[in-house]
Amino acid sequence: MTSFVRRLTVGSTIPHVPVHHQKFKPTIEIPAFPLLPHNNQRPLGIALRSRKYWRVEAVGPVGRSEGGDGTKKAGGGPGPGPCSYSLGDRTTEVERRERNRTVEVVVAAGVTVVLGVGNRVLYKLALVPLKHYPFFLAQLATFGYVLVYFSVLYLRYHAGIVTDEMLSMPKAPFLAVGLLEALGAATGMAAGAILSGASIPILSQTFLVWQILLSIIFLGRRYRINQLLGCFLVAVGVIISVASGSSSGHSLKEAGMFWSLLMIVSFLFQAADTVLKEVIFLDAAQRLKGGSIDLFVVNSYGSAFQALFICLLLPFLSKLWGIPFSQLPNYLKDGAACFLNIGGTLSSSKH
């Protein structure tokens, strides 16, 4: 029998290596010799036979340096081993990526804070001339969100980021998101038109309290003592500000307890909305087999249902504000004229 030996070389460049065929003398087959049977079984035997075999050796390229620390040129000393490589560059690259990721998170957090503060300031500034048209402003903002979100969703779908599986997710959770967002926007606009600008940021701190409570109830979250202590201090700070004689607390007393509680309830709806969105993301991870649903899918469908519920809430809201349902078209028309500043100076009795 003939045995073959092939020598394979691994490296950046594989040179032409001839295949050596080495012939050995045929091995003499040793006949099987029987063993004693046991419990009436068939007799056993052992036979030694020669067979072909492959021997693979991994060697570095000859006369070429692979680089790295401690390596030398050809002829100048031993190079790296057959399977050796340097981890220094890879470790540096990982550290650089982590550092860049940290910088991105810090920048994103800073931009979020700036945009959030600007949103609150513009929120109150818009409600000054639209004091009697808060629900027109709520509808305008809602339909603006729908236009922006679906435009971005369209672009991301054609770019391949949003898939058909994401769009085929059940729409019932999005319906609940739209309802919560509509209730939060309607109650927040109504209370924000009455409350002072300094009191709204104070009452907005209750959002954190609602979110922690709802996440414990519906998500089963467990928080550390220092986190719960911080939430408790936030709640105490809100109570002290309302009960104290500061300018913000005084304005809260002048506005009345009803509007303050209505603003707190609006933040309850907003906190429930965020918790429900987290439930949607967790459910999508299971349905998409470890994947994640795109953020703009959730926001687009949520805003669409929010616009629907805002329209459905107009009869109730008109009754709350003492506007007959038959006069709602005129109400929206006057709100648009006030927003666009059409028709000259508005009367102080209405605005």
C-alpha positions as CSV (number, residue, x, y, z in Angstrom):
1,M,0.0,0.0,0.0
2,T,1.1,3.6,-0.7
3,S,1.1,6.4,1.8
4,F,0.9,10.0,0.6
5,V,2.3,13.1,2.5
6,R,1.4,16.6,1.4
7,R,2.9,19.7,2.9
8,L,0.7,22.8,2.8
9,T,2.0,26.3,3.5
10,V,-0.2,29.1,4.9
11,G,0.6,32.8,4.8
12,S,-0.2,36.0,2.9
13,T,1.4,34.5,-0.2
14,I,1.3,30.8,-0.8
15,P,4.4,29.7,-2.9
16,H,4.3,26.9,-5.2
17,V,5.1,23.8,-3.2
18,P,5.6,20.6,-5.0
19,V,3.8,17.6,-3.8
20,H,6.1,14.9,-2.7
21,H,5.0,11.3,-3.3
22,Q,6.8,9.1,-1.0
23,K,6.5,5.4,-1.5
24,F,6.9,3.1,1.4
25,K,7.2,-0.6,1.3
26,P,3.8,-2.2,1.5
27,T,2.9,-3.2,4.9
28,I,2.3,-6.8,5.5
29,E,-1.2,-7.5,6.6
30,I,-1.4,-9.4,9.8
31,P,-4.2,-11.9,9.8
32,A,-6.8,-11.6,12.5
33,F,-6.4,-13.9,15.4
34,P,-9.5,-15.0,17.1
35,L,-10.4,-14.2,20.7
36,L,-12.4,-16.4,22.9
37,P,-16.2,-15.9,22.5
38,H,-18.1,-14.5,25.5
39,N,-21.7,-15.4,26.2
40,N,-22.2,-17.1,22.8
41,Q,-21.1,-13.9,20.9
42,R,-19.3,-13.9,17.6
43,P,-15.5,-14.3,18.0
44,L,-13.6,-11.1,17.8
45,G,-10.4,-10.4,16.0
46,I,-7.8,-7.7,15.5
47,A,-6.3,-6.9,12.1
48,L,-3.6,-4.3,11.4
49,R,-3.7,-2.8,7.9
50,S,-1.9,0.1,6.4
51,R,-4.0,2.9,5.0
52,K,-3.4,6.2,3.3
53,Y,-3.1,9.2,5.5
54,W,-2.7,13.0,5.1
55,R,-0.3,15.1,7.1
56,V,-1.0,18.9,7.1
57,E,1.6,21.3,8.4
58,A,1.1,25.0,8.9
59,V,4.3,26.8,8.3
60,G,5.0,30.5,7.7
61,P,6.2,31.8,4.4
62,V,9.9,31.5,3.8
63,G,12.0,34.7,3.4
64,R,9.2,37.1,4.3
65,S,8.3,39.0,7.4
66,E,4.7,39.3,8.6
67,G,5.4,42.5,10.6
68,G,4.5,43.1,14.2
69,D,6.6,43.5,17.2
70,G,9.8,41.5,17.5
71,T,9.8,40.5,13.8
72,K,12.8,40.9,11.5
73,K,13.4,40.9,7.8
74,A,14.3,37.8,5.9
75,G,17.7,36.6,6.9
76,G,17.8,38.8,10.0
77,G,16.4,36.4,12.5
78,P,13.4,34.4,13.3
79,G,10.0,35.8,12.4
80,P,6.7,35.1,13.9
81,G,5.5,31.6,14.5
82,P,3.2,29.7,12.2
83,C,0.0,30.9,13.9
84,S,1.2,34.0,15.8
85,Y,-0.4,37.5,15.4
86,S,-0.4,40.7,17.3
87,L,-3.2,41.8,19.6
88,G,-1.9,45.4,20.2
89,D,-3.6,47.0,17.1
90,R,-6.9,45.2,17.7
91,T,-7.0,46.3,21.4
92,T,-6.3,49.9,20.4
93,E,-9.0,49.8,17.8
94,V,-11.6,48.5,20.3
95,E,-10.6,51.2,22.8
96,R,-10.9,53.9,20.2
97,R,-14.4,52.6,19.2
98,E,-15.5,52.6,22.8
99,R,-14.2,56.2,23.3
100,N,-16.0,57.4,20.1
101,R,-19.2,55.7,21.3
102,T,-19.0,57.5,24.6
103,V,-18.5,60.8,22.9
104,E,-21.5,60.2,20.7
105,V,-23.7,59.3,23.6
106,V,-22.7,62.5,25.5
107,V,-23.2,64.7,22.5
108,A,-26.6,63.0,21.8
109,A,-27.6,63.6,25.4
110,G,-26.6,67.2,25.3
111,V,-28.6,67.8,22.1
112,T,-31.6,66.1,23.6
113,V,-31.5,68.3,26.6
114,V,-31.2,71.5,24.5
115,L,-34.1,70.4,22.2
116,G,-36.2,69.4,25.1
117,V,-35.8,72.8,26.8
118,G,-36.4,74.6,23.6
119,N,-39.6,72.5,23.0
120,R,-40.9,73.5,26.5
121,V,-40.1,77.2,25.9
122,L,-41.8,77.2,22.5
123,Y,-44.7,75.2,23.9
124,K,-45.5,78.0,26.3
125,L,-44.8,80.8,23.9
126,A,-47.2,79.3,21.4
127,L,-49.9,79.0,24.0
128,V,-49.7,82.7,24.9
129,P,-51.5,83.9,21.7
130,L,-53.4,80.6,21.4
131,K,-54.7,80.6,24.9
132,H,-58.3,79.9,23.8
133,Y,-57.2,77.5,21.0
134,P,-55.1,74.8,22.7
135,F,-56.7,71.9,20.9
136,F,-56.1,73.5,17.5
137,L,-52.4,73.7,18.5
138,A,-52.5,70.1,19.6
139,Q,-54.0,69.0,16.2
140,L,-51.5,71.1,14.3
141,A,-48.6,69.6,16.2
142,T,-50.1,66.1,15.8
143,F,-50.5,66.3,12.0
144,G,-47.1,67.9,11.7
145,Y,-45.6,64.8,13.5
146,V,-47.5,62.5,11.1
147,L,-46.1,64.3,8.1
148,V,-42.6,64.3,9.3
149,Y,-42.5,60.7,10.6
150,F,-44.1,59.2,7.6
151,S,-41.8,61.1,5.3
152,V,-38.7,59.7,7.2
153,L,-40.3,56.3,7.3
154,Y,-40.8,56.3,3.5
155,L,-37.1,57.2,2.9
156,R,-35.9,54.5,5.4
157,Y,-38.1,51.9,3.8
158,H,-36.7,52.5,0.3
159,A,-33.2,52.5,1.8
160,G,-33.8,49.0,3.2
161,I,-33.6,50.0,6.8
162,V,-37.3,49.3,7.4
163,T,-38.5,45.9,6.3
164,D,-41.9,44.4,5.5
165,E,-41.7,42.3,8.7
166,M,-41.5,45.6,10.7
167,L,-44.5,47.0,8.9
168,S,-46.6,43.9,9.4
169,M,-46.4,44.1,13.2
170,P,-49.8,44.1,15.0
171,K,-51.4,47.5,15.1
172,A,-53.3,47.2,18.3
173,P,-50.4,48.4,20.5
174,F,-49.9,51.4,18.2
175,L,-53.6,52.2,18.6
176,A,-53.1,52.3,22.4
177,V,-50.0,54.5,21.9
178,G,-52.0,56.9,19.8
179,L,-54.8,57.1,22.4
180,L,-52.3,57.8,25.3
181,E,-50.5,60.5,23.2
182,A,-53.8,62.1,22.3
183,L,-54.9,62.3,25.9
184,G,-51.5,63.5,27.0
185,A,-51.5,66.2,24.4
186,A,-55.1,67.4,25.0
187,T,-54.8,67.6,28.8
188,G,-51.3,69.1,28.6
189,M,-52.4,71.8,26.1
190,A,-55.5,72.6,28.2
191,A,-53.5,72.9,31.5
192,G,-50.6,74.7,29.8
193,A,-52.8,77.4,28.6
194,I,-53.7,78.3,32.2
195,L,-50.6,77.6,34.1
196,S,-47.6,79.9,34.2
197,G,-44.4,79.1,32.3
198,A,-42.4,78.6,35.5
199,S,-44.8,76.0,36.9
200,I,-44.8,73.7,33.9
201,P,-41.2,72.6,34.3
202,I,-41.8,71.9,38.0
203,L,-44.8,69.8,37.3
204,S,-43.1,68.0,34.5
205,Q,-40.8,66.3,37.1
206,T,-43.7,64.1,38.0
207,F,-43.1,62.3,34.7
208,L,-40.1,60.5,36.3
209,V,-42.2,59.4,39.2
210,W,-45.0,58.0,37.0
211,Q,-42.5,56.3,34.7
212,I,-40.7,54.5,37.6
213,L,-44.1,53.3,39.1
214,L,-45.4,52.1,35.7
215,S,-42.2,50.3,34.8
216,I,-42.3,48.5,38.2
217,I,-45.9,47.4,37.6
218,F,-45.9,46.5,33.9
219,L,-42.3,45.7,33.2
220,G,-41.2,44.1,36.5
221,R,-38.3,46.5,36.8
222,R,-36.4,46.6,40.1
223,Y,-34.5,49.8,41.0
224,R,-31.8,50.4,43.5
225,I,-32.2,52.3,46.7
226,N,-30.4,55.3,45.5
227,Q,-32.6,55.5,42.4
228,L,-35.8,55.3,44.4
229,L,-34.3,57.9,46.8
230,G,-33.7,60.3,43.9
231,C,-37.2,59.8,42.7
232,F,-38.6,60.5,46.2
233,L,-36.5,63.7,46.4
234,V,-37.9,64.9,43.1
235,A,-41.5,64.3,44.3
236,V,-40.7,66.2,47.5
237,G,-39.2,69.1,45.6
238,V,-42.4,69.4,43.5
239,I,-44.6,69.4,46.6
240,I,-42.4,72.0,48.3
241,S,-42.4,74.3,45.2
242,V,-46.2,74.1,45.1
243,A,-46.7,74.7,48.8
244,S,-44.1,77.3,49.2
245,G,-44.4,81.0,48.7
246,S,-42.1,81.2,45.7
247,S,-43.2,82.7,42.5
248,S,-43.8,79.4,40.9
249,G,-45.7,78.0,43.8
250,H,-47.7,81.2,44.1
251,S,-48.6,81.0,40.4
252,L,-49.7,77.4,40.9
253,K,-52.0,78.5,43.7
254,E,-53.5,81.2,41.5
255,A,-54.1,78.9,38.6
256,G,-56.0,76.5,40.9
257,M,-55.5,72.9,41.9
258,F,-57.6,71.5,39.1
259,W,-55.2,72.7,36.3
260,S,-52.2,71.6,38.3
261,L,-53.6,68.1,38.7
262,L,-54.6,68.1,35.0
263,M,-51.0,68.8,34.0
264,I,-49.8,66.0,36.3
265,V,-52.3,63.6,34.7
266,S,-51.0,64.6,31.3
267,F,-47.5,63.5,32.3
268,L,-49.1,60.2,33.6
269,F,-50.4,59.6,30.0
270,Q,-47.0,60.4,28.6
271,A,-45.2,58.1,31.0
272,A,-47.6,55.3,30.2
273,D,-46.9,56.0,26.5
274,T,-43.2,55.5,26.9
275,V,-43.6,52.3,28.9
276,L,-46.0,50.9,26.3
277,K,-43.5,51.7,23.6
278,E,-40.8,49.7,25.5
279,V,-43.3,46.8,25.6
280,I,-43.6,47.1,21.8
281,F,-39.9,46.9,21.4
282,L,-39.6,43.9,23.6
283,D,-42.4,42.1,21.8
284,A,-40.8,43.0,18.4
285,A,-37.5,41.4,19.5
286,Q,-39.3,38.1,19.9
287,R,-41.4,38.4,16.7
288,L,-38.4,39.4,14.6
289,K,-36.2,36.7,16.1
290,G,-33.8,38.9,17.9
291,G,-34.2,41.9,15.6
292,S,-35.4,45.3,16.6
293,I,-38.3,47.3,15.1
294,D,-37.3,50.7,13.7
295,L,-38.1,53.7,15.8
296,F,-39.9,55.5,13.0
297,V,-42.3,52.6,12.5
298,V,-43.5,53.0,16.1
299,N,-43.6,56.8,16.0
300,S,-45.3,57.0,12.6
301,Y,-48.2,54.7,13.4
302,G,-48.5,56.1,16.9
303,S,-48.8,59.7,15.5
304,A,-51.3,58.6,13.0
305,F,-53.6,57.1,15.6
306,Q,-53.0,60.1,17.8
307,A,-54.3,62.4,15.1
308,L,-57.4,60.1,14.8
309,F,-58.1,60.2,18.5
310,I,-57.6,64.0,18.7
311,C,-60.3,64.4,16.1
312,L,-62.6,62.0,18.0
313,L,-62.0,63.9,21.2
314,L,-63.1,67.2,19.8
315,P,-66.8,66.8,20.9
316,F,-65.7,66.1,24.4
317,L,-63.1,68.9,24.4
318,S,-65.6,71.3,23.0
319,K,-68.0,70.6,25.8
320,L,-65.2,71.0,28.3
321,W,-64.4,74.5,27.0
322,G,-68.1,75.4,26.5
323,I,-67.9,75.5,22.7
324,P,-71.0,74.0,21.0
325,F,-70.2,71.1,18.8
326,S,-71.8,72.9,15.8
327,Q,-69.3,75.7,16.2
328,L,-66.2,73.5,16.0
329,P,-65.5,74.4,12.3
330,N,-65.6,78.1,13.2
331,Y,-63.4,77.3,16.3
332,L,-60.8,75.6,14.1
333,K,-61.0,78.4,11.5
334,D,-60.5,81.1,14.2
335,G,-57.6,79.0,15.6
336,A,-55.9,78.9,12.2
337,A,-56.4,82.7,11.8
338,C,-54.9,83.3,15.2
339,F,-52.0,81.0,14.5
340,L,-51.3,82.7,11.2
341,N,-52.1,86.2,12.6
342,I,-54.7,86.8,9.9
343,G,-57.4,89.4,10.3
344,G,-55.5,92.1,12.2
345,T,-55.4,92.4,16.0
346,L,-57.7,90.0,17.8
347,S,-60.1,91.2,20.4
348,S,-58.9,90.9,24.0
349,S,-62.2,89.4,24.9
350,K,-61.5,86.3,22.9
351,H,-57.7,86.2,23.2
